[in-house]
Amino acid sequence: MTWFIQKTSPDSFSDTILHAELQNYDFEELVVAGLQTEYCIDTTCRRAFSLGYKVTLVEDDHSTWDSSFLKAEEIIIHHNLVLGDWFVTLKKEEEIEF
């Protein structure tokens, strides 16, 4: 099943039909990957957790760009550590099974 849900903020649930669609199909678990680590990935993982979903973040399948003070790799590592401490289960891409 594939959905395309347009969003206008880093939070994939904000002003979208995502939560309603997930509820329609009784989804309780989400796997998150994509762009941009410190915005969309972080915000969506935290919001999904707050909505009661079991969230898996694919730790080696989200990305970002260097900032003026951190390299992209450092940003990714930091967010994996912070999100993995509380909001998500971290798994490598090769560990993901549907």
MMTF fields as JSON, N, C-alpha, C and O atoms, coordinates in Angstrom:
{
  "mmtfVersion": "1.0.0",
  "mmtfProducer": "UNKNOWN",
  "numBonds": 391,
  "numAtoms": 392,
  "numGroups": 98,
  "numChains": 1,
  "numModels": 1,
  "chainsPerModel": [1],
  "groupsPerChain": [98],
  "chainIdList": ["A"],
  "bondAtomList": [4, 2, 8, 6, 12, 10, 16, 14, 20, 18, 24, 22, 28, 26, 32, 30, 36, 34, 40, 38, 44, 42, 48, 46, 52, 50, 56, 54, 60, 58, 64, 62, 68, 66, 72, 70, 76, 74, 80, 78, 84, 82, 88, 86, 92, 90, 96, 94, 100, 98, 104, 102, 108, 106, 112, 110, 116, 114, 120, 118, 124, 122, 128, 126, 132, 130, 136, 134, 140, 138, 144, 142, 148, 146, 152, 150, 156, 154, 160, 158, 164, 162, 168, 166, 172, 170, 176, 174, 180, 178, 184, 182, 188, 186, 192, 190, 196, 194, 200, 198, 204, 202, 208, 206, 212, 210, 216, 214, 220, 218, 224, 222, 228, 226, 232, 230, 236, 234, 240, 238, 244, 242, 248, 246, 252, 250, 256, 254, 260, 258, 264, 262, 268, 266, 272, 270, 276, 274, 280, 278, 284, 282, 288, 286, 292, 290, 296, 294, 300, 298, 304, 302, 308, 306, 312, 310, 316, 314, 320, 318, 324, 322, 328, 326, 332, 330, 336, 334, 340, 338, 344, 342, 348, 346, 352, 350, 356, 354, 360, 358, 364, 362, 368, 366, 372, 370, 376, 374, 380, 378, 384, 382, 388, 386],
  "bondOrderList": [1, 1, 1, 1, 1, 1, 1, 1, 1, 1, 1, 1, 1, 1, 1, 1, 1, 1, 1, 1, 1, 1, 1, 1, 1, 1, 1, 1, 1, 1, 1, 1, 1, 1, 1, 1, 1, 1, 1, 1, 1, 1, 1, 1, 1, 1, 1, 1, 1, 1, 1, 1, 1, 1, 1, 1, 1, 1, 1, 1, 1, 1, 1, 1, 1, 1, 1, 1, 1, 1, 1, 1, 1, 1, 1, 1, 1, 1, 1, 1, 1, 1, 1, 1, 1, 1, 1, 1, 1, 1, 1, 1, 1, 1, 1, 1, 1],
  "groupList": [{"groupName": "MET", "atomNameList": ["N", "CA", "C", "O"], "elementList": ["N", "C", "C", "O"], "formalChargeList": [0, 0, 0, 0], "bondAtomList": [1, 0, 2, 1, 3, 2], "bondOrderList": [1, 1, 2], "singleLetterCode": "M", "chemCompType": "L-PEPTIDE LINKING"}, {"groupName": "THR", "atomNameList": ["N", "CA", "C", "O"], "elementList": ["N", "C", "C", "O"], "formalChargeList": [0, 0, 0, 0], "bondAtomList": [1, 0, 2, 1, 3, 2], "bondOrderList": [1, 1, 2], "singleLetterCode": "T", "chemCompType": "L-PEPTIDE LINKING"}, {"groupName": "TRP", "atomNameList": ["N", "CA", "C", "O"], "elementList": ["N", "C", "C", "O"], "formalChargeList": [0, 0, 0, 0], "bondAtomList": [1, 0, 2, 1, 3, 2], "bondOrderList": [1, 1, 2], "singleLetterCode": "W", "chemCompType": "L-PEPTIDE LINKING"}, {"groupName": "PHE", "atomNameList": ["N", "CA", "C", "O"], "elementList": ["N", "C", "C", "O"], "formalChargeList": [0, 0, 0, 0], "bondAtomList": [1, 0, 2, 1, 3, 2], "bondOrderList": [1, 1, 2], "singleLetterCode": "F", "chemCompType": "L-PEPTIDE LINKING"}, {"groupName": "ILE", "atomNameList": ["N", "CA", "C", "O"], "elementList": ["N", "C", "C", "O"], "formalChargeList": [0, 0, 0, 0], "bondAtomList": [1, 0, 2, 1, 3, 2], "bondOrderList": [1, 1, 2], "singleLetterCode": "I", "chemCompType": "L-PEPTIDE LINKING"}, {"groupName": "GLN", "atomNameList": ["N", "CA", "C", "O"], "elementList": ["N", "C", "C", "O"], "formalChargeList": [0, 0, 0, 0], "bondAtomList": [1, 0, 2, 1, 3, 2], "bondOrderList": [1, 1, 2], "singleLetterCode": "Q", "chemCompType": "L-PEPTIDE LINKING"}, {"groupName": "LYS", "atomNameList": ["N", "CA", "C", "O"], "elementList": ["N", "C", "C", "O"], "formalChargeList": [0, 0, 0, 0], "bondAtomList": [1, 0, 2, 1, 3, 2], "bondOrderList": [1, 1, 2], "singleLetterCode": "K", "chemCompType": "L-PEPTIDE LINKING"}, {"groupName": "SER", "atomNameList": ["N", "CA", "C", "O"], "elementList": ["N", "C", "C", "O"], "formalChargeList": [0, 0, 0, 0], "bondAtomList": [1, 0, 2, 1, 3, 2], "bondOrderList": [1, 1, 2], "singleLetterCode": "S", "chemCompType": "L-PEPTIDE LINKING"}, {"groupName": "PRO", "atomNameList": ["N", "CA", "C", "O"], "elementList": ["N", "C", "C", "O"], "formalChargeList": [0, 0, 0, 0], "bondAtomList": [1, 0, 2, 1, 3, 2], "bondOrderList": [1, 1, 2], "singleLetterCode": "P", "chemCompType": "L-PEPTIDE LINKING"}, {"groupName": "ASP", "atomNameList": ["N", "CA", "C", "O"], "elementList": ["N", "C", "C", "O"], "formalChargeList": [0, 0, 0, 0], "bondAtomList": [1, 0, 2, 1, 3, 2], "bondOrderList": [1, 1, 2], "singleLetterCode": "D", "chemCompType": "L-PEPTIDE LINKING"}, {"groupName": "LEU", "atomNameList": ["N", "CA", "C", "O"], "elementList": ["N", "C", "C", "O"], "formalChargeList": [0, 0, 0, 0], "bondAtomList": [1, 0, 2, 1, 3, 2], "bondOrderList": [1, 1, 2], "singleLetterCode": "L", "chemCompType": "L-PEPTIDE LINKING"}, {"groupName": "HIS", "atomNameList": ["N", "CA", "C", "O"], "elementList": ["N", "C", "C", "O"], "formalChargeList": [0, 0, 0, 0], "bondAtomList": [1, 0, 2, 1, 3, 2], "bondOrderList": [1, 1, 2], "singleLetterCode": "H", "chemCompType": "L-PEPTIDE LINKING"}, {"groupName": "ALA", "atomNameList": ["N", "CA", "C", "O"], "elementList": ["N", "C", "C", "O"], "formalChargeList": [0, 0, 0, 0], "bondAtomList": [1, 0, 2, 1, 3, 2], "bondOrderList": [1, 1, 2], "singleLetterCode": "A", "chemCompType": "L-PEPTIDE LINKING"}, {"groupName": "GLU", "atomNameList": ["N", "CA", "C", "O"], "elementList": ["N", "C", "C", "O"], "formalChargeList": [0, 0, 0, 0], "bondAtomList": [1, 0, 2, 1, 3, 2], "bondOrderList": [1, 1, 2], "singleLetterCode": "E", "chemCompType": "L-PEPTIDE LINKING"}, {"groupName": "ASN", "atomNameList": ["N", "CA", "C", "O"], "elementList": ["N", "C", "C", "O"], "formalChargeList": [0, 0, 0, 0], "bondAtomList": [1, 0, 2, 1, 3, 2], "bondOrderList": [1, 1, 2], "singleLetterCode": "N", "chemCompType": "L-PEPTIDE LINKING"}, {"groupName": "TYR", "atomNameList": ["N", "CA", "C", "O"], "elementList": ["N", "C", "C", "O"], "formalChargeList": [0, 0, 0, 0], "bondAtomList": [1, 0, 2, 1, 3, 2], "bondOrderList": [1, 1, 2], "singleLetterCode": "Y", "chemCompType": "L-PEPTIDE LINKING"}, {"groupName": "VAL", "atomNameList": ["N", "CA", "C", "O"], "elementList": ["N", "C", "C", "O"], "formalChargeList": [0, 0, 0, 0], "bondAtomList": [1, 0, 2, 1, 3, 2], "bondOrderList": [1, 1, 2], "singleLetterCode": "V", "chemCompType": "L-PEPTIDE LINKING"}, {"groupName": "GLY", "atomNameList": ["N", "CA", "C", "O"], "elementList": ["N", "C", "C", "O"], "formalChargeList": [0, 0, 0, 0], "bondAtomList": [1, 0, 2, 1, 3, 2], "bondOrderList": [1, 1, 2], "singleLetterCode": "G", "chemCompType": "PEPTIDE LINKING"}, {"groupName": "CYS", "atomNameList": ["N", "CA", "C", "O"], "elementList": ["N", "C", "C", "O"], "formalChargeList": [0, 0, 0, 0], "bondAtomList": [1, 0, 2, 1, 3, 2], "bondOrderList": [1, 1, 2], "singleLetterCode": "C", "chemCompType": "L-PEPTIDE LINKING"}, {"groupName": "ARG", "atomNameList": ["N", "CA", "C", "O"], "elementList": ["N", "C", "C", "O"], "formalChargeList": [0, 0, 0, 0], "bondAtomList": [1, 0, 2, 1, 3, 2], "bondOrderList": [1, 1, 2], "singleLetterCode": "R", "chemCompType": "L-PEPTIDE LINKING"}],
  "groupTypeList": [0, 1, 2, 3, 4, 5, 6, 1, 7, 8, 9, 7, 3, 7, 9, 1, 4, 10, 11, 12, 13, 10, 5, 14, 15, 9, 3, 13, 13, 10, 16, 16, 12, 17, 10, 5, 1, 13, 15, 18, 4, 9, 1, 1, 18, 19, 19, 12, 3, 7, 10, 17, 15, 6, 16, 1, 10, 16, 13, 9, 9, 11, 7, 1, 2, 9, 7, 7, 3, 10, 6, 12, 13, 13, 4, 4, 4, 11, 11, 14, 10, 16, 10, 17, 9, 2, 3, 16, 1, 10, 6, 6, 13, 13, 13, 4, 13, 3],
  "groupIdList": [1, 2, 3, 4, 5, 6, 7, 8, 9, 10, 11, 12, 13, 14, 15, 16, 17, 18, 19, 20, 21, 22, 23, 24, 25, 26, 27, 28, 29, 30, 31, 32, 33, 34, 35, 36, 37, 38, 39, 40, 41, 42, 43, 44, 45, 46, 47, 48, 49, 50, 51, 52, 53, 54, 55, 56, 57, 58, 59, 60, 61, 62, 63, 64, 65, 66, 67, 68, 69, 70, 71, 72, 73, 74, 75, 76, 77, 78, 79, 80, 81, 82, 83, 84, 85, 86, 87, 88, 89, 90, 91, 92, 93, 94, 95, 96, 97, 98],
  "secStructList": [7, 7, 7, 7, 7, 7, 7, 1, 1, 1, 7, 6, 6, 6, 6, 1, 1, 2, 2, 2, 2, 2, 2, 2, 6, 6, 7, 7, 3, 3, 3, 3, 3, 3, 3, 7, 0, 0, 0, 0, 0, 2, 2, 2, 2, 2, 2, 2, 2, 2, 6, 6, 7, 3, 3, 3, 3, 3, 3, 3, 3, 3, 3, 7, 7, 7, 7, 1, 1, 1, 7, 2, 2, 2, 2, 2, 2, 2, 2, 2, 2, 2, 2, 2, 2, 2, 6, 7, 3, 3, 3, 7, 4, 4, 4, 7, 7, 7],
  "xCoordList": [0.845, 0.0, 0.893, 1.817, 0.63, 1.406, 0.458, -0.538, 0.781, 0.043, 0.999, 2.189, 0.476, 1.205, 0.405, -0.716, 0.999, 0.312, 1.144, 2.287, 0.568, 1.273, 1.235, 0.231, 2.353, 2.435, 3.094, 3.788, 2.877, 3.43, 4.297, 4.711, 4.566, 5.414, 6.238, 5.97, 7.224, 8.03, 7.224, 7.645, 6.1, 5.255, 4.32, 3.393, 4.566, 3.761, 2.297, 1.453, 1.991, 0.62, -0.13, -1.36, 0.589, -0.02, -0.773, -0.186, -2.068, -2.924, -2.871, -2.956, -2.731, -2.768, -3.76, -4.289, -4.0, -4.901, -4.15, -4.744, -2.864, -2.052, -2.603, -2.82, -2.829, -3.306, -4.648, -4.842, -5.557, -6.87, -6.733, -7.397, -5.888, -5.691, -5.052, -5.445, -4.084, -3.466, -4.482, -4.478, -5.343, -6.387, -7.406, -7.882, -7.749, -8.7, -8.248, -9.069, -6.944, -6.395, -5.819, -5.142, -6.08, -5.632, -4.121, -3.652, -3.369, -1.912, -1.521, -2.029, -0.621, -0.119, 1.381, 1.935, 2.043, 3.493, 3.871, 3.261, 4.881, 5.363, 6.866, 7.595, 7.311, 8.736, 9.029, 8.383, 10.01, 10.296, 11.684, 12.658, 11.752, 12.997, 12.773, 11.63, 13.844, 13.662, 14.539, 15.649, 14.028, 14.737, 13.887, 12.677, 14.294, 15.539, 15.618, 14.71, 16.676, 16.817, 16.358, 15.505, 16.909, 16.661, 15.321, 14.94, 14.612, 13.302, 12.205, 11.546, 12.013, 10.9, 11.017, 10.037, 12.187, 12.351, 12.14, 11.36, 12.825, 12.702, 11.257, 10.715, 10.648, 9.298, 8.273, 7.407, 8.361, 7.39, 7.542, 6.537, 8.759, 8.966, 8.378, 7.705, 8.631, 8.11, 6.579, 5.927, 6.022, 4.556, 3.903, 2.883, 4.484, 3.934, 3.959, 2.99, 5.055, 5.15, 4.046, 3.378, 3.861, 2.838, 1.43, 0.533, 1.234, -0.08, -0.272, -1.34, 0.741, 0.603, 1.142, 0.946, 1.808, 2.374, 3.684, 4.428, 3.95, 5.267, 6.075, 5.713, 7.164, 7.908, 9.282, 10.03, 9.593, 10.937, 11.564, 11.006, 12.729, 13.482, 14.603, 15.404, 14.652, 15.715, 16.953, 17.103, 17.837, 18.931, 19.925, 20.62, 20.001, 20.931, 20.194, 20.739, 18.957, 18.164, 17.379, 16.237, 18.018, 17.524, 18.738, 19.86, 18.5, 19.642, 19.356, 18.225, 20.432, 20.365, 21.588, 22.352, 21.77, 22.917, 23.745, 23.255, 24.994, 25.832, 25.193, 24.601, 25.322, 24.904, 26.157, 27.253, 26.0, 27.16, 28.066, 29.204, 27.578, 28.39, 28.5, 29.305, 27.718, 27.801, 27.772, 27.098, 28.497, 28.448, 27.15, 26.619, 26.65, 25.416, 25.521, 24.574, 26.645, 26.834, 26.675, 26.125, 27.152, 27.021, 25.563, 25.104, 24.845, 23.424, 22.647, 21.802, 22.934, 22.249, 22.548, 21.634, 23.807, 24.188, 23.491, 22.944, 23.516, 22.872, 21.383, 20.885, 20.682, 19.242, 18.952, 17.971, 19.769, 19.587, 19.696, 18.895, 20.678, 20.858, 19.697, 19.166, 19.3, 18.225, 16.89, 16.188, 16.542, 15.261, 15.253, 14.236, 16.38, 16.463, 16.405, 16.079, 16.718, 16.647, 15.208, 14.961, 14.263, 12.911, 11.795, 10.836, 11.902, 10.772, 10.679, 9.585, 11.787, 11.797, 12.647, 13.461, 12.423, 13.348, 14.208, 13.689, 15.514, 16.42, 16.723, 16.997, 16.673, 17.064, 17.803, 17.524, 18.736, 19.423, 18.516, 17.642, 18.737, 17.923, 17.844, 16.771, 18.959, 18.986, 18.161, 17.864, 17.786, 16.978, 15.478, 14.684, 15.083, 13.668, 12.991, 13.442, 11.899, 11.079, 9.624, 9.17, 8.91, 7.479, 6.687, 5.457],
  "yCoordList": [-1.166, 0.0, 1.232, 1.332, 2.145, 3.376, 4.558, 4.573, 5.538, 6.791, 7.922, 7.849, 8.96, 10.199, 11.264, 11.598, 11.783, 12.782, 14.057, 14.075, 15.107, 16.384, 17.043, 16.997, 17.658, 18.351, 19.7, 19.922, 20.596, 21.944, 22.314, 23.465, 21.341, 21.589, 20.333, 19.283, 20.418, 19.236, 18.093, 16.937, 18.396, 17.397, 16.76, 17.405, 15.507, 14.807, 14.647, 14.337, 14.855, 14.716, 16.045, 16.058, 17.155, 18.468, 18.859, 18.953, 19.081, 19.507, 18.552, 18.976, 17.248, 16.224, 15.139, 15.14, 14.224, 13.1, 11.867, 10.797, 12.0, 10.829, 10.06, 8.852, 10.727, 10.032, 9.343, 8.201, 10.016, 9.428, 8.195, 7.185, 8.273, 7.121, 5.95, 4.801, 6.229, 5.151, 4.504, 3.286, 5.31, 4.779, 3.965, 2.942, 4.391, 3.642, 2.212, 1.303, 2.024, 0.692, 0.035, -0.989, 0.609, 0.072, -0.12, -1.062, 0.765, 0.704, 1.171, 2.177, 0.435, 0.796, 1.027, 1.585, 0.598, 0.718, 1.457, 1.256, 2.311, 3.068, 2.867, 2.737, 2.842, 2.832, 4.152, 4.499, 4.892, 6.236, 6.283, 5.782, 6.896, 7.151, 8.403, 8.809, 9.018, 10.155, 11.339, 11.194, 12.521, 13.787, 14.714, 14.488, 15.571, 16.094, 15.807, 16.16, 15.181, 14.611, 15.538, 15.163, 16.745, 17.631, 18.35, 19.038, 18.198, 18.821, 17.763, 17.431, 17.243, 16.33, 14.998, 14.52, 14.407, 13.117, 13.272, 12.531, 14.224, 14.447, 14.746, 14.11, 15.692, 16.121, 15.02, 14.809, 14.317, 13.267, 12.093, 11.523, 11.723, 10.638, 10.986, 10.164, 12.195, 12.614, 12.691, 12.277, 13.213, 13.332, 11.961, 11.72, 11.061, 9.708, 9.021, 8.367, 9.168, 8.617, 9.186, 8.445, 10.502, 11.156, 10.711, 10.738, 10.301, 9.81, 8.33, 7.773, 7.698, 6.317, 5.262, 4.071, 5.661, 4.683, 4.122, 4.809, 2.881, 2.292, 2.69, 2.334, 3.424, 4.005, 3.343, 3.238, 2.905, 2.439, 3.469, 3.81, 3.957, 4.88, 4.089, 3.446, 4.142, 3.471, 4.346, 5.353, 3.951, 4.817, 5.155, 6.167, 4.332, 4.602, 4.954, 4.805, 5.421, 5.761, 7.055, 7.179, 8.022, 9.404, 10.298, 9.915, 11.483, 12.307, 13.788, 14.214, 14.547, 15.997, 16.579, 15.864, 17.886, 18.59, 19.15, 19.3, 19.457, 20.127, 21.454, 22.142, 21.802, 23.126, 23.984, 23.54, 25.184, 26.058, 25.613, 26.073, 24.724, 24.31, 22.799, 22.351, 21.999, 20.537, 19.899, 20.386, 18.823, 18.023, 17.209, 16.906, 16.863, 16.072, 14.791, 14.423, 14.119, 12.869, 13.077, 12.22, 14.204, 14.501, 14.755, 14.321, 15.446, 15.717, 14.4, 14.202, 13.515, 12.219, 11.391, 10.831, 11.308, 10.548, 11.11, 10.362, 12.428, 13.069, 12.716, 12.336, 12.839, 12.567, 11.089, 10.756, 10.2, 8.779, 8.539, 7.8, 9.157, 8.979, 9.562, 8.909, 10.786, 11.446, 10.735, 10.428, 10.477, 9.825, 8.391, 7.913, 7.704, 6.31, 6.137, 5.056, 7.188, 7.112, 7.091, 6.662, 7.543, 7.7, 7.422, 6.721, 7.955, 8.022, 6.891, 6.592, 6.261, 5.282, 4.064, 4.085, 3.013, 1.889, 2.093, 2.316, 2.019, 2.194, 0.849, -0.135, 0.815, -0.374, 0.061, 1.121, -0.746, -0.514, -0.982, -1.826, -0.429, -0.76, -2.265, -2.789, -2.962, -4.405, -5.21, -6.381, -4.586, -5.259, -5.068, -5.714, -4.206, -3.891, -4.993, -5.375, -5.492, -6.501, -6.091, -5.62, -6.279, -5.97, -7.245, -7.209],
  "zCoordList": [0.0, 0.0, 0.0, 0.808, -0.876, -0.97, -0.977, -1.7, -0.167, -0.151, -0.458, -0.149, -1.062, -1.231, -0.502, -0.887, 0.548, 1.361, 1.336, 1.795, 0.803, 0.751, 2.113, 2.823, 2.459, 3.736, 3.537, 2.545, 4.478, 4.363, 5.565, 5.708, 6.424, 7.589, 7.869, 7.285, 8.742, 9.056, 9.691, 9.629, 10.285, 10.945, 9.915, 9.426, 9.594, 8.581, 8.984, 8.143, 10.26, 10.737, 10.771, 10.835, 10.73, 10.864, 9.588, 8.51, 9.731, 8.612, 7.425, 6.272, 7.718, 6.668, 7.067, 8.178, 6.151, 6.422, 6.916, 7.05, 7.186, 7.532, 8.726, 8.631, 9.83, 11.029, 10.781, 11.196, 10.121, 9.824, 8.94, 9.173, 7.942, 7.053, 7.796, 7.595, 8.64, 9.419, 10.355, 10.533, 10.947, 11.818, 11.033, 11.526, 9.833, 9.004, 8.755, 8.632, 8.681, 8.414, 9.66, 9.567, 10.807, 12.095, 12.196, 12.835, 11.573, 11.711, 13.108, 13.604, 13.729, 15.045, 15.033, 15.98, 13.959, 13.854, 12.577, 11.527, 12.678, 11.529, 11.37, 12.353, 10.137, 9.82, 9.127, 8.138, 9.652, 9.16, 8.527, 9.089, 7.349, 6.637, 5.797, 5.59, 5.31, 4.406, 4.718, 5.229, 4.403, 4.576, 5.426, 5.446, 6.02, 6.477, 7.96, 8.713, 8.379, 9.717, 10.826, 11.631, 10.881, 12.026, 11.963, 12.91, 10.869, 10.744, 10.62, 11.606, 9.43, 9.166, 9.907, 10.478, 9.902, 10.571, 12.069, 12.667, 12.675, 14.114, 14.511, 15.415, 13.851, 14.218, 14.008, 14.857, 12.89, 12.602, 13.567, 13.994, 13.916, 14.878, 16.237, 16.86, 16.688, 17.992, 17.985, 18.944, 16.92, 16.837, 16.757, 17.403, 15.966, 15.868, 17.23, 17.617, 17.949, 19.299, 20.19, 20.911, 20.136, 20.957, 20.601, 21.444, 19.352, 18.919, 19.256, 19.0, 19.823, 20.272, 19.325, 19.564, 18.269, 17.34, 17.879, 18.579, 17.547, 17.763, 16.529, 15.407, 16.733, 15.627, 15.501, 16.473, 14.29, 13.964, 13.041, 11.998, 13.436, 12.587, 11.931, 12.609, 10.609, 9.872, 10.019, 9.325, 10.928, 11.35, 10.248, 10.334, 9.225, 8.13, 6.839, 5.746, 6.973, 5.794, 5.988, 5.545, 6.663, 6.677, 6.515, 6.849, 6.001, 5.615, 5.797, 6.028, 5.683, 5.771, 5.092, 4.444, 5.244, 4.682, 5.827, 6.946, 5.539, 6.523, 6.914, 6.083, 8.19, 8.636, 8.766, 8.425, 9.247, 9.4, 10.548, 10.644, 11.421, 12.559, 12.748, 13.564, 12.023, 12.131, 10.75, 9.843, 10.605, 9.388, 9.404, 10.472, 8.238, 8.131, 8.95, 9.644, 8.876, 9.622, 11.13, 11.821, 11.636, 13.066, 13.436, 14.493, 12.579, 12.824, 12.868, 13.741, 11.935, 11.873, 13.112, 13.718, 13.491, 14.689, 15.923, 16.734, 16.055, 17.205, 17.275, 18.335, 16.163, 16.172, 16.396, 17.062, 15.865, 16.166, 17.667, 18.24, 18.3, 19.744, 20.536, 21.434, 20.209, 20.957, 20.743, 21.707, 19.502, 19.222, 19.727, 20.229, 19.597, 20.033, 21.534, 22.024, 22.268, 23.729, 24.237, 25.364, 23.428, 23.967, 22.957, 23.281, 21.752, 20.842, 19.819, 19.341, 19.474, 18.392, 18.748, 19.671, 17.981, 17.946, 16.713, 15.619, 16.882, 15.753, 15.105, 15.793, 13.79, 13.031, 11.791, 11.23, 11.367, 10.098, 8.958, 9.152, 7.786, 6.621, 6.396, 6.096, 6.535, 6.299, 7.297, 7.056, 8.422, 9.435, 9.243, 9.928, 8.339, 8.142, 7.344, 6.264, 7.904, 7.212, 7.325, 8.368, 6.237, 6.231, 6.075, 6.045]
}
